[in-house]
Amino acid sequence: NFQKIESAMFLSLLDKRKQLIILIDKSSGTRYQDAKEMIIRSTEIHIKNAIKNRGIKKYDDFLIHILANNFMEGFFEIIRHYKNRKWAEEMLELMAKQYYCGVESFLD
């Protein structure tokens, strides 16, 4: 599902990366200062729903927060260090692979 839905959304955000960097890194003291946390909270909700829909046991909400925060920080790092679109797409794909399949998926 990541490649079909989330990937398209993240790739579309690459076109707005400068605005997104300002929003997440430079909005302190403005009415948008909580934007980064709002993005992470929405990612938490997405992960919780995925876990619930798969019938997986309930995990502590703090673990869900850690997973959401780590994933979004990975994406934010991609846009902060953006080289070009092809590089960003490759990084996003590798990050998603690790996130969904684990580090051992790179040993193939």
Number of C-alpha atoms within 10 A of each C-alpha: 6 13 10 8 9 12 16 11 12 14 15 11 14 19 12 11 17 13 13 18 16 12 17 17 14 13 15 13 8 9 8 14 15 14 16 19 12 12 14 20 16 12 19 21 14 14 16 18 12 12 15 12 9 8 9 10 8 10 10 8 11 10 11 20 18 13 17 22 19 14 17 16 14 16 18 18 13 19 22 14 9 16 10 10 13 10 12 18 16 11 17 19 15 15 18 19 16 14 14 11 11 11 12 9 12 10 5 4
